[in-house]
Amino acid sequence: MAQINFGGVLENVVTRDEFPLAKAQELLKNETIAVIGYGVQGPGQSLNMRDNGINVIIGQRRGGLSWDKAVRDGWVPGINLFELEEALEKASIIQYLLSDAGQIQAWPTVKKHLTQGKTLYFSHGFGITFNERSGIIPPADVDVILVAPKGSGTSLRRLFVEGKGINSSYAVHQDYTGKAAEKAMALGIAIGSGYLFETNFRNEVYSDLTGERGTLMGAIAGIMEAQYNLLRKRGHSPSEAFNETVEELTQSLMPLIAEKGMDWMFANTSTTAQRGALDWKNKFRDAVAPVFEELYDAVISGNEAQRSIDSNSQPDYRVKLEAELKEIRESEMWLTGKAVRQLRP
């Protein structure tokens, strides 16, 4: 491990220098890794491992859209693509990458194939942390680990193809064999992580649910809508409102933040922009701080988990989700965004 100074706090991280791919391949050479679920994380993680020479198979319901996608991605029925139970039986490591609601539904089937010495792998701490709600309680004679990429499966795959990687957290919930941590690190490298930092299942799900509802998705979507709507109400055109709200942020400023940080982005804007941003930053921070407190309390209480379980388990969930996404997609703001993207050189 490498010890890195993060803002004055020393943390141990696992990089590709300390844990090269060759070491991961050696540790996993006798393992059969079954990726259960081919939705959000499944394709990226499984394809990256396959390209890295790891023995991977896919477990999926035959005939569904995900099965067809797996075939298009080069997985071969009867060779490395199997029905769920056959894949579970063959596996020594089960990567449980179904949705949280899907994991609850499939758990009785998965549990009966968790025989002594196998490894159960998650990319989200949800099912284990909220096990009183999910019912996911693994047997005592298996390893239970987590590797959670800090990004979508699509991004994980794209960056891997580009020779880059998304940072991931890793955790050990149960170490039956004495090798759980080593397996987690090996799998983290095998799926193409940039570097790995240690956490636990509880902290992973608390930070993840807060981030998704906060700055990563919910908060940024709400702030964009608020500013766009204000500009339109005050007489600005859709194009002007969208460019000042979204396009400049995503195409110009966010890359600068990613490159060297917020101060670097500020340093590369006009003095008027710098002054205004610095003067208003704390006002926005203080305004939303109570909302984040409310959000975090809702996460740790389990209320957000229960809401997800209840809504995602409904038979018409996909229909309702598509209706909500359609409302966003067909709003003036995002129809304007579609037009703006088509005008990019």
Residue frames relative to the residue before (quaternion, step in Angstrom):
aa qw qx qy qz dx dy dz
M 1.0000 0.0000 0.0000 0.0000 0.00 0.00 0.00
A 0.3013 -0.7201 0.5926 0.1986 3.53 -1.25 0.53
Q 0.2979 -0.7368 0.5780 0.1854 3.57 -1.04 0.77
I 0.0692 -0.8177 0.5704 -0.0348 3.54 -0.60 1.23
N 0.3799 -0.7043 0.5560 0.2248 3.54 -1.09 0.78
F 0.0558 -0.7873 0.6140 -0.0070 3.58 -0.54 1.20
G 0.8319 -0.2045 0.1005 0.5060 3.57 -0.20 1.26
G 0.7508 -0.3680 0.2041 0.5091 3.57 1.06 0.71
V 0.6665 0.4359 -0.2939 0.5286 3.60 1.30 -0.10
L 0.3120 -0.7581 0.5450 0.1759 3.57 -0.76 1.04
E 0.0076 0.7875 -0.6153 0.0338 3.56 -0.89 0.99
N 0.3997 -0.6774 0.5617 0.2566 3.52 -1.23 0.58
V 0.0018 -0.7884 0.6148 -0.0194 3.56 -0.88 0.96
V 0.3478 -0.7060 0.5791 0.2126 3.53 -1.29 0.46
T 0.0753 -0.8033 0.5907 0.0139 3.57 -0.64 1.12
R 0.6594 -0.5053 0.3762 0.4103 3.54 -1.31 0.14
D 0.5692 0.5782 -0.3904 0.4350 3.58 1.22 -0.28
E 0.7198 0.4200 -0.2457 0.4951 3.58 0.88 -0.95
F 0.7893 0.1725 -0.0692 0.5852 3.58 1.10 -0.73
P 0.0818 -0.8431 0.5302 0.0368 3.61 0.38 1.19
L 0.6833 -0.4938 0.3502 0.4082 3.54 -1.27 0.43
A 0.6129 0.5666 -0.3580 0.4185 3.61 0.98 -0.77
K 0.6449 0.5075 -0.3202 0.4733 3.59 1.04 -0.73
A 0.6395 0.5160 -0.3194 0.4719 3.57 1.01 -0.82
Q 0.6464 0.5204 -0.3164 0.4596 3.59 0.96 -0.86
E 0.6491 0.5155 -0.3149 0.4625 3.59 0.99 -0.81
L 0.6804 0.4970 -0.2880 0.4550 3.58 0.93 -0.91
L 0.7640 0.3788 -0.1875 0.4876 3.58 1.06 -0.74
K 0.3966 0.7781 -0.4406 0.2075 3.59 1.27 -0.06
N 0.7450 0.3751 -0.2198 0.5059 3.60 1.09 -0.58
E 0.5611 0.6126 -0.3760 0.4105 3.57 1.29 0.16
T 0.1993 -0.7099 0.6557 0.1624 3.52 -1.30 0.53
I 0.1513 -0.8178 0.5543 0.0324 3.53 -0.48 1.26
A 0.1315 -0.7923 0.5939 0.0474 3.56 -0.61 1.17
V 0.2060 -0.7576 0.6106 0.1034 3.55 -0.69 1.12
I 0.1299 -0.8012 0.5835 0.0263 3.55 -0.50 1.25
G 0.7453 0.2636 -0.2420 0.5626 3.54 -0.36 1.27
Y 0.0084 -0.8013 0.5969 -0.0406 3.56 -0.75 1.06
G 0.3559 0.7537 -0.4699 0.2907 3.52 0.81 1.13
V 0.8468 0.0581 0.0053 0.5286 3.58 -0.12 -1.30
Q 0.8085 0.2421 -0.1139 0.5241 3.60 0.66 -1.10
G 0.5558 0.6740 -0.3798 0.3042 3.59 1.05 -0.69
P 0.6908 0.4797 -0.3141 0.4405 3.63 0.72 -0.93
G 0.6917 0.4925 -0.2962 0.4373 3.59 0.75 -0.99
Q 0.6988 0.4697 -0.2864 0.4572 3.57 0.80 -0.98
S 0.6956 0.4806 -0.2935 0.4462 3.58 0.85 -0.92
L 0.6672 0.4951 -0.3128 0.4603 3.61 0.92 -0.84
N 0.6360 0.5186 -0.3327 0.4645 3.58 1.00 -0.75
M 0.6599 0.4902 -0.3116 0.4767 3.59 0.93 -0.84
R 0.6324 0.5284 -0.3387 0.4539 3.57 0.96 -0.81
D 0.6765 0.4820 -0.2919 0.4742 3.57 0.93 -0.87
N 0.6854 0.4636 -0.2752 0.4894 3.58 1.20 -0.51
G 0.5959 -0.6372 0.3401 0.3509 3.57 1.24 0.36
I 0.4584 0.6671 -0.4568 0.3691 3.58 1.21 0.48
N 0.4778 -0.6732 0.4890 0.2819 3.57 -1.09 0.76
V 0.0809 0.8221 -0.5467 0.1367 3.57 -0.12 1.35
I 0.0287 -0.7497 0.6598 0.0421 3.52 -1.18 0.72
I 0.3512 -0.7248 0.5574 0.2016 3.56 -1.26 0.48
G 0.1463 -0.7632 0.6228 0.0905 3.55 -1.06 0.84
Q 0.1927 0.7908 -0.5412 0.2114 3.56 -0.47 1.20
R 0.5535 -0.5971 0.4577 0.3573 3.56 -1.18 0.53
R 0.4426 -0.7108 0.4844 0.2534 3.57 -0.75 1.07
G 0.8070 0.3216 -0.2352 0.4360 3.51 -1.09 0.80
G 0.5924 0.5741 -0.3767 0.4214 3.59 1.22 -0.20
L 0.7057 -0.4498 0.3301 0.4367 3.55 -1.32 0.12
S 0.6592 0.5103 -0.3162 0.4528 3.59 1.00 -0.77
W 0.5955 0.5450 -0.3571 0.4698 3.58 1.11 -0.66
D 0.6728 0.4959 -0.2914 0.4653 3.57 0.89 -0.94
K 0.6312 0.5185 -0.3339 0.4704 3.59 1.02 -0.75
A 0.6349 0.5314 -0.3301 0.4534 3.59 0.97 -0.83
V 0.6391 0.5137 -0.3247 0.4715 3.58 0.99 -0.80
R 0.6546 0.5074 -0.3149 0.4636 3.58 0.94 -0.85
D 0.6764 0.4866 -0.2798 0.4768 3.58 1.15 -0.61
G 0.6519 -0.5730 0.2996 0.3962 3.57 1.26 0.16
W 0.4876 0.6257 -0.4611 0.3976 3.59 1.22 0.20
V 0.2691 -0.8066 0.5179 0.0931 3.56 -0.83 1.06
P 0.4504 -0.6928 0.4890 0.2794 3.62 -0.67 1.07
G 0.8091 0.2428 -0.2088 0.4928 3.53 -0.93 0.97
I 0.6921 0.4133 -0.2610 0.5310 3.59 1.30 -0.24
N 0.7966 -0.1291 0.0975 0.5824 3.57 0.74 -1.08
L 0.6564 0.3973 -0.3166 0.5578 3.56 1.30 0.47
F 0.0484 0.8261 -0.5491 0.1172 3.55 -0.54 1.23
E 0.6029 -0.4824 0.4746 0.4226 3.50 -1.37 0.19
L 0.7158 -0.5034 0.2824 0.3930 3.55 -1.19 0.67
E 0.7376 0.4400 -0.2654 0.4380 3.60 0.61 -1.06
E 0.6304 0.5228 -0.3466 0.4573 3.60 1.01 -0.67
A 0.6498 0.5034 -0.3166 0.4734 3.58 0.99 -0.79
L 0.6439 0.5260 -0.3166 0.4566 3.58 0.97 -0.84
E 0.6572 0.5112 -0.3094 0.4593 3.58 0.99 -0.80
K 0.6906 0.4882 -0.2806 0.4540 3.59 0.98 -0.82
A 0.6464 0.6028 -0.3094 0.3508 3.57 1.09 -0.77
S 0.2410 -0.6981 0.6449 0.1966 3.51 -1.31 0.54
I 0.7430 0.1833 -0.1353 0.6293 3.57 1.29 -0.48
I 0.1545 -0.7880 0.5932 0.0577 3.56 -0.73 1.10
Q 0.1584 -0.7679 0.6161 0.0757 3.57 -0.58 1.18
Y 0.1735 -0.8269 0.5332 0.0429 3.52 -0.24 1.37
L 0.1072 0.8535 -0.4891 0.1444 3.55 0.20 1.35
L 0.3155 0.7135 -0.5440 0.3090 3.55 1.11 0.64
S 0.6337 -0.4755 0.4179 0.4446 3.59 -1.28 0.16
D 0.6736 -0.4937 0.3462 0.4274 3.57 -1.22 0.37
A 0.6685 0.4760 -0.2966 0.4884 3.57 0.96 -0.85
G 0.6416 0.5268 -0.3181 0.4578 3.58 1.03 -0.76
Q 0.6194 0.5408 -0.3401 0.4564 3.58 1.07 -0.70
I 0.6336 0.5227 -0.3298 0.4654 3.58 0.99 -0.80
Q 0.6813 0.5047 -0.2875 0.4455 3.56 0.89 -0.94
A 0.7557 0.4007 -0.2097 0.4737 3.59 0.92 -0.92
W 0.4327 0.7566 -0.4350 0.2259 3.61 1.21 -0.29
P 0.6428 0.5164 -0.3684 0.4296 3.70 0.78 -0.76
T 0.6547 0.5010 -0.3108 0.4731 3.60 1.04 -0.73
V 0.6717 0.4971 -0.2971 0.4620 3.56 0.91 -0.93
K 0.6573 0.5539 -0.3204 0.3981 3.57 0.86 -0.97
K 0.6800 0.5048 -0.3176 0.4266 3.59 0.91 -0.78
H 0.6798 0.4500 -0.2873 0.5028 3.58 1.27 -0.26
L 0.5276 0.6086 -0.4175 0.4206 3.60 1.28 0.11
T 0.0200 0.8251 -0.5599 0.0728 3.53 0.35 1.29
Q 0.7548 -0.4377 0.2541 0.4173 3.54 -1.27 0.44
G 0.8327 0.2433 -0.1968 0.4568 3.55 -0.99 0.95
K 0.5219 0.6238 -0.4315 0.3903 3.59 1.21 -0.11
T 0.3453 -0.7168 0.5671 0.2131 3.56 -1.32 0.24
L 0.1663 -0.7579 0.6257 0.0798 3.53 -0.99 0.96
Y 0.1290 -0.8180 0.5601 -0.0215 3.55 -0.63 1.27
F 0.0897 -0.7773 0.6218 0.0334 3.53 -0.97 0.93
S 0.2315 -0.7288 0.6102 0.2073 3.55 -1.34 0.23
H 0.7230 0.2556 -0.2096 0.6067 3.55 1.27 0.43
G 0.4088 -0.7489 0.4706 0.2247 3.58 -0.91 0.88
F 0.3423 0.8072 -0.4401 0.1940 3.56 1.35 -0.04
G 0.7415 0.4572 -0.2566 0.4187 3.57 0.54 -1.19
I 0.6856 0.4688 -0.2767 0.4833 3.59 1.01 -0.82
T 0.6784 0.5025 -0.3004 0.4438 3.61 0.86 -0.95
F 0.7769 0.2625 -0.1395 0.5551 3.57 0.95 -0.86
N 0.1439 0.8535 -0.4923 0.0924 3.56 1.03 0.82
E 0.5726 0.5688 -0.3999 0.4344 3.61 1.17 -0.37
R 0.7005 0.4106 -0.2553 0.5249 3.58 1.25 -0.38
S 0.7260 0.4383 -0.2418 0.4716 3.58 1.05 -0.78
G 0.3478 -0.7437 0.4950 0.2845 3.58 1.11 -0.66
I 0.5127 0.6484 -0.4178 0.3770 3.61 1.27 0.12
I 0.1790 0.7568 -0.5960 0.2002 3.56 -0.19 1.37
P 0.2669 -0.8038 0.5080 0.1566 3.63 -0.17 1.23
P 0.5712 -0.5630 0.4544 0.3877 3.59 -1.19 0.42
A 0.6120 -0.6169 0.3696 0.3289 3.56 -1.17 0.61
D 0.7206 0.4703 -0.2528 0.4423 3.61 1.13 -0.50
V 0.6040 0.4830 -0.3960 0.4951 3.56 1.07 0.84
D 0.4735 -0.6163 0.5353 0.3309 3.56 -1.29 0.35
V 0.0894 -0.7724 0.6268 0.0498 3.58 -1.07 0.75
I 0.0544 0.8201 -0.5575 0.1170 3.56 -0.49 1.26
L 0.2134 -0.7614 0.6002 0.1207 3.53 -1.35 0.23
V 0.0445 0.7154 -0.6971 -0.0150 3.52 -1.24 0.71
A 0.0427 -0.8322 0.5512 -0.0424 3.56 -0.52 1.22
P 0.2718 -0.7619 0.5653 0.1614 3.62 -0.31 1.18
K 0.3685 -0.7361 0.5266 0.2122 3.57 -0.94 0.87
G 0.7007 0.3479 -0.2894 0.5515 3.52 0.70 1.16
S 0.6723 -0.4973 0.3617 0.4120 3.55 -1.30 0.13
G 0.6219 -0.5358 0.4163 0.3909 3.54 -1.26 0.35
T 0.5951 0.5658 -0.3533 0.4482 3.56 1.14 -0.65
S 0.6798 0.4762 -0.2835 0.4803 3.57 0.94 -0.92
L 0.5975 0.5649 -0.3540 0.4457 3.57 1.05 -0.76
R 0.6904 0.4710 -0.2733 0.4762 3.58 0.92 -0.91
R 0.6608 0.5192 -0.3180 0.4389 3.60 0.85 -0.93
L 0.6918 0.4708 -0.2847 0.4677 3.57 0.87 -0.93
F 0.6021 0.5518 -0.3549 0.4551 3.58 1.08 -0.67
V 0.6593 0.5071 -0.3021 0.4657 3.56 0.92 -0.94
E 0.6846 0.4676 -0.2727 0.4881 3.58 1.15 -0.68
G 0.5421 -0.6324 0.3941 0.3883 3.58 1.27 -0.04
K 0.5807 0.5604 -0.3690 0.4611 3.57 1.27 0.36
G 0.2191 -0.7905 0.5510 0.1533 3.58 -1.18 -0.37
I 0.3966 -0.6694 0.5714 0.2610 3.54 -1.29 0.48
N 0.4745 -0.6557 0.5009 0.3065 3.57 -1.00 0.78
S 0.1179 -0.7966 0.5918 0.0356 3.57 -1.07 0.76
S 0.3357 -0.6749 0.6037 0.2596 3.53 -1.27 0.44
Y 0.1117 -0.7739 0.6156 0.0984 3.57 -1.25 0.38
A 0.0146 -0.8002 0.5990 -0.0251 3.55 -1.16 0.60
V 0.2386 -0.7250 0.6260 0.1600 3.52 -1.31 0.45
H 0.1918 -0.7833 0.5847 0.0880 3.56 -0.74 1.08
Q 0.7977 0.0259 0.0383 0.6012 3.55 1.06 -0.80
D 0.0837 -0.8116 0.5782 -0.0012 3.59 -0.70 1.11
Y 0.0645 -0.8324 0.5504 -0.0030 3.55 0.15 1.29
T 0.7562 0.4114 -0.2127 0.4622 3.58 0.89 -0.94
G 0.4650 -0.6602 0.4617 0.3671 3.58 1.19 -0.43
K 0.6985 0.4395 -0.2513 0.5057 3.57 1.31 -0.01
A 0.3318 0.7949 -0.4683 0.1966 3.58 1.27 0.17
A 0.6707 0.5009 -0.3131 0.4485 3.60 0.85 -0.94
E 0.6481 0.5232 -0.3157 0.4545 3.57 0.97 -0.87
K 0.6492 0.5057 -0.3137 0.4736 3.58 1.01 -0.79
A 0.6347 0.5283 -0.3352 0.4536 3.59 0.98 -0.81
M 0.6670 0.4926 -0.3049 0.4684 3.59 0.91 -0.87
A 0.6468 0.5225 -0.3214 0.4533 3.57 0.95 -0.86
L 0.6771 0.4780 -0.2904 0.4782 3.57 0.93 -0.88
G 0.6147 0.5503 -0.3457 0.4470 3.58 1.06 -0.70
I 0.6619 0.4712 -0.2950 0.5029 3.57 1.02 -0.80
A 0.6643 0.5378 -0.3080 0.4180 3.58 0.94 -0.90
I 0.6908 0.4572 -0.2951 0.4762 3.61 1.04 -0.64
G 0.6101 -0.6148 0.3281 0.3769 3.59 1.29 0.01
S 0.2673 0.7827 -0.5237 0.2041 3.59 1.12 0.54
G 0.5082 -0.6245 0.4993 0.3201 3.55 -1.19 0.63
Y 0.7134 -0.2249 0.1300 0.6508 3.53 0.98 -0.97
L 0.3637 -0.7257 0.5494 0.1982 3.57 -1.29 0.37
F 0.0565 -0.7748 0.6278 0.0478 3.57 -1.03 0.79
E 0.4899 -0.7083 0.4406 0.2534 3.52 -1.01 0.91
T 0.0435 0.7658 -0.6405 0.0374 3.55 -1.14 0.74
N 0.3446 -0.6702 0.5606 0.3433 3.56 -1.16 -0.61
F 0.7069 -0.4801 0.2932 0.4289 3.58 -1.20 0.39
R 0.6621 0.5214 -0.3161 0.4358 3.58 0.93 -0.88
N 0.6897 0.4704 -0.2919 0.4667 3.59 0.81 -0.95
E 0.6122 0.5575 -0.3551 0.4339 3.57 1.04 -0.73
V 0.7295 0.4227 -0.2677 0.4664 3.58 0.76 -0.95
Y 0.6148 0.5373 -0.3638 0.4483 3.62 1.02 -0.63
S 0.6959 0.4524 -0.2824 0.4810 3.59 0.86 -0.94
D 0.6513 0.5375 -0.3203 0.4293 3.58 0.98 -0.83
L 0.6898 0.4667 -0.2897 0.4717 3.59 0.83 -0.94
T 0.6304 0.5165 -0.3334 0.4740 3.58 1.06 -0.72
G 0.6760 0.5093 -0.2954 0.4432 3.58 0.88 -0.93
E 0.6611 0.5132 -0.3134 0.4488 3.57 0.92 -0.90
R 0.7167 0.4264 -0.2470 0.4935 3.55 0.95 -0.88
G 0.7045 0.4583 -0.2388 0.4864 3.54 1.26 -0.50
T 0.8852 -0.0234 -0.0010 0.4646 3.55 -0.92 -0.97
L 0.6419 0.5578 -0.3514 0.3917 3.61 1.02 -0.61
M 0.8383 0.0797 0.0000 0.5394 3.58 0.93 -0.83
G 0.7722 0.4053 -0.2337 0.4298 3.57 0.38 -1.22
A 0.7094 0.4600 -0.2769 0.4566 3.57 0.74 -1.04
I 0.6768 0.4934 -0.3131 0.4477 3.58 0.86 -0.91
A 0.6294 0.5200 -0.3403 0.4665 3.59 1.04 -0.72
G 0.6750 0.4999 -0.2966 0.4545 3.58 0.94 -0.88
I 0.6520 0.5108 -0.3149 0.4635 3.59 0.97 -0.86
M 0.6364 0.5247 -0.3309 0.4584 3.58 0.98 -0.81
E 0.6627 0.5038 -0.3106 0.4589 3.58 0.88 -0.90
A 0.6505 0.5291 -0.3239 0.4382 3.59 0.95 -0.89
Q 0.6984 0.4566 -0.2903 0.4684 3.60 0.85 -0.90
Y 0.6374 0.5267 -0.3368 0.4503 3.60 0.94 -0.86
N 0.6770 0.4978 -0.2993 0.4519 3.58 0.86 -0.97
L 0.6279 0.5336 -0.3362 0.4559 3.59 1.01 -0.76
L 0.6784 0.4916 -0.3002 0.4562 3.58 0.84 -0.97
R 0.6501 0.5004 -0.3273 0.4689 3.59 0.97 -0.77
K 0.6490 0.5223 -0.3176 0.4529 3.58 0.97 -0.85
R 0.7211 0.4283 -0.2414 0.4882 3.57 1.09 -0.70
G 0.6996 -0.5482 0.2470 0.3861 3.56 1.21 0.48
H 0.4960 0.6464 -0.4467 0.3697 3.60 1.21 0.17
S 0.5468 -0.6264 0.4483 0.3280 3.58 -1.13 0.67
P 0.6478 -0.5111 0.3793 0.4187 3.60 -1.20 0.37
S 0.6548 0.5196 -0.3232 0.4436 3.59 0.91 -0.87
E 0.6735 0.4888 -0.3007 0.4659 3.57 0.90 -0.92
A 0.6593 0.5157 -0.3096 0.4510 3.58 0.91 -0.91
F 0.6841 0.4809 -0.2974 0.4607 3.60 0.92 -0.85
N 0.6587 0.5119 -0.3204 0.4488 3.57 0.90 -0.87
E 0.7058 0.4525 -0.2717 0.4725 3.61 0.94 -0.83
T 0.7032 0.4625 -0.2633 0.4715 3.60 1.20 -0.44
V 0.8350 0.2036 -0.0539 0.5084 3.57 0.78 -1.05
E 0.7190 0.4987 -0.2904 0.3873 3.55 0.61 -1.17
E 0.6802 0.4758 -0.2972 0.4718 3.58 0.86 -0.91
L 0.6281 0.5452 -0.3295 0.4469 3.58 1.04 -0.77
T 0.7716 0.3989 -0.2110 0.4484 3.56 0.65 -1.14
Q 0.7566 0.4131 -0.2207 0.4563 3.58 0.96 -0.81
S 0.7852 0.3224 -0.1609 0.5036 3.58 1.09 -0.65
L 0.7991 0.3683 -0.1817 0.4391 3.56 0.63 -1.12
M 0.6434 0.5343 -0.3354 0.4336 3.61 0.90 -0.82
P 0.6361 0.5155 -0.3533 0.4526 3.65 0.91 -0.70
L 0.6336 0.5196 -0.3369 0.4637 3.60 1.07 -0.66
I 0.6289 0.5175 -0.3290 0.4779 3.58 1.04 -0.77
A 0.6603 0.5083 -0.3057 0.4607 3.56 0.95 -0.89
E 0.6496 0.5494 -0.3113 0.4234 3.56 1.06 -0.76
K 0.8484 -0.0620 0.0960 0.5169 3.60 0.68 -1.06
G 0.7098 -0.4755 0.2781 0.4391 3.60 1.16 0.19
M 0.7124 -0.4750 0.3202 0.4053 3.53 -1.36 0.28
D 0.6527 0.5182 -0.3322 0.4417 3.60 0.93 -0.80
W 0.6177 0.5405 -0.3350 0.4626 3.57 1.13 -0.66
M 0.6336 0.5097 -0.3285 0.4805 3.55 1.02 -0.78
F 0.6467 0.5113 -0.3215 0.4658 3.59 0.91 -0.89
A 0.6676 0.5275 -0.3000 0.4313 3.58 0.93 -0.92
N 0.7241 0.4159 -0.2315 0.4990 3.58 1.19 -0.47
T 0.6031 0.4895 -0.3867 0.4972 3.55 1.19 0.60
S 0.6814 -0.4893 0.3408 0.4245 3.57 -1.27 0.21
T 0.6290 -0.5410 0.3969 0.3925 3.56 -1.22 0.42
T 0.6051 0.5457 -0.3482 0.4635 3.58 1.13 -0.62
A 0.6604 0.4939 -0.3009 0.4788 3.57 0.95 -0.88
Q 0.6334 0.5405 -0.3317 0.4435 3.58 0.96 -0.87
R 0.6854 0.4970 -0.2941 0.4435 3.57 0.80 -1.06
G 0.6741 0.5006 -0.2979 0.4541 3.54 0.90 -0.94
A 0.6565 0.5166 -0.3151 0.4503 3.58 0.93 -0.89
L 0.6857 0.4837 -0.2887 0.4610 3.57 0.90 -0.92
D 0.6591 0.5147 -0.3105 0.4519 3.58 1.05 -0.75
W 0.7630 0.3862 -0.2003 0.4781 3.58 1.01 -0.82
K 0.4659 0.7078 -0.4379 0.3003 3.61 1.19 -0.38
N 0.7237 0.4530 -0.2618 0.4500 3.58 0.74 -1.03
K 0.5840 0.5662 -0.3735 0.4460 3.58 1.15 -0.56
F 0.6751 0.4727 -0.2893 0.4869 3.56 0.94 -0.89
R 0.6265 0.5426 -0.3399 0.4444 3.60 0.96 -0.86
D 0.7117 0.4577 -0.2660 0.4617 3.57 0.81 -1.01
A 0.6278 0.5493 -0.3389 0.4350 3.59 1.10 -0.67
V 0.7656 0.3719 -0.2073 0.4823 3.58 0.91 -0.86
A 0.4501 0.7093 -0.4545 0.2963 3.63 1.18 -0.26
P 0.6675 0.4829 -0.3337 0.4581 3.68 0.85 -0.77
V 0.6158 0.5395 -0.3509 0.4545 3.59 1.08 -0.65
F 0.6559 0.4966 -0.3110 0.4758 3.59 1.00 -0.79
E 0.6063 0.5333 -0.3552 0.4709 3.61 1.05 -0.66
E 0.6517 0.5097 -0.3003 0.4747 3.57 0.96 -0.91
L 0.6486 0.5273 -0.3062 0.4555 3.56 0.98 -0.91
Y 0.6911 0.4807 -0.2985 0.4497 3.60 0.76 -1.00
D 0.6368 0.5209 -0.3280 0.4643 3.58 1.01 -0.78
A 0.6428 0.5151 -0.3209 0.4674 3.58 1.04 -0.75
V 0.6342 0.5235 -0.3270 0.4656 3.59 1.11 -0.69
I 0.7413 0.4288 -0.2591 0.4466 3.60 0.65 -1.05
S 0.6054 0.5564 -0.3580 0.4424 3.60 1.19 -0.41
G 0.4874 -0.6560 0.4328 0.3806 3.55 1.22 -0.49
N 0.4571 0.7045 -0.4464 0.3089 3.59 1.25 -0.12
E 0.6561 0.4968 -0.3198 0.4696 3.60 0.97 -0.80
A 0.6240 0.5351 -0.3354 0.4603 3.57 1.04 -0.76
Q 0.6773 0.4927 -0.2993 0.4572 3.57 0.88 -0.92
R 0.6234 0.5363 -0.3390 0.4570 3.55 1.03 -0.78
S 0.6535 0.5056 -0.3094 0.4706 3.58 0.99 -0.83
I 0.6482 0.5191 -0.3167 0.4582 3.57 0.93 -0.91
D 0.6881 0.4957 -0.2905 0.4432 3.56 0.82 -1.00
S 0.7232 0.4404 -0.2668 0.4604 3.59 0.79 -0.97
N 0.7139 0.4714 -0.2696 0.4421 3.58 0.88 -0.92
S 0.6483 0.5175 -0.3196 0.4579 3.59 1.23 -0.32
Q 0.5112 0.6497 -0.4275 0.3658 3.59 1.21 -0.18
P 0.5463 -0.6558 0.4052 0.3275 3.60 -0.90 0.85
D 0.7340 0.3768 -0.2310 0.5156 3.59 1.13 -0.56
Y 0.2451 0.8072 -0.5092 0.1705 3.61 1.21 0.44
R 0.6762 0.5058 -0.3109 0.4363 3.60 0.82 -0.94
V 0.6354 0.5273 -0.3269 0.4597 3.57 1.05 -0.77
K 0.6732 0.4851 -0.2916 0.4759 3.57 0.94 -0.92
L 0.6275 0.5368 -0.3343 0.4543 3.58 1.01 -0.80
E 0.6658 0.5025 -0.3088 0.4570 3.57 0.87 -0.92
A 0.6245 0.5329 -0.3433 0.4562 3.59 1.05 -0.70
E 0.6601 0.4959 -0.3053 0.4745 3.60 1.00 -0.81
L 0.6658 0.4898 -0.3008 0.4757 3.57 0.96 -0.84
K 0.6212 0.5418 -0.3386 0.4537 3.58 1.06 -0.74
E 0.6206 0.5455 -0.3416 0.4480 3.58 1.02 -0.79
I 0.6560 0.4810 -0.3053 0.4950 3.59 1.02 -0.81
R 0.6795 0.5262 -0.2923 0.4195 3.56 0.82 -1.08
E 0.7684 0.3655 -0.1816 0.4929 3.57 1.00 -0.85
S 0.4129 0.6756 -0.4984 0.3532 3.60 1.22 0.31
E 0.6533 -0.5189 0.3642 0.4138 3.56 -1.18 0.47
M 0.6334 0.5674 -0.3365 0.4045 3.56 0.93 -0.92
W 0.7818 0.3520 -0.1973 0.4754 3.59 0.73 -0.99
L 0.5409 0.5370 -0.4164 0.4957 3.59 1.24 -0.14
T 0.6090 0.5226 -0.3353 0.4935 3.56 1.13 -0.67
G 0.6368 0.5371 -0.3207 0.4508 3.56 1.00 -0.83
K 0.6248 0.5325 -0.3373 0.4608 3.58 1.01 -0.76
A 0.6651 0.4947 -0.3005 0.4718 3.56 0.96 -0.88
V 0.6404 0.5271 -0.3253 0.4541 3.59 0.98 -0.83
R 0.6568 0.5174 -0.3166 0.4480 3.60 0.91 -0.88
Q 0.6613 0.5079 -0.3153 0.4531 3.57 1.02 -0.75
L 0.6669 0.4938 -0.2943 0.4741 3.59 1.22 -0.45
R 0.4611 0.6707 -0.4669 0.3456 3.61 1.22 -0.11
P 0.4698 -0.6760 0.4775 0.3072 3.62 -0.93 0.78
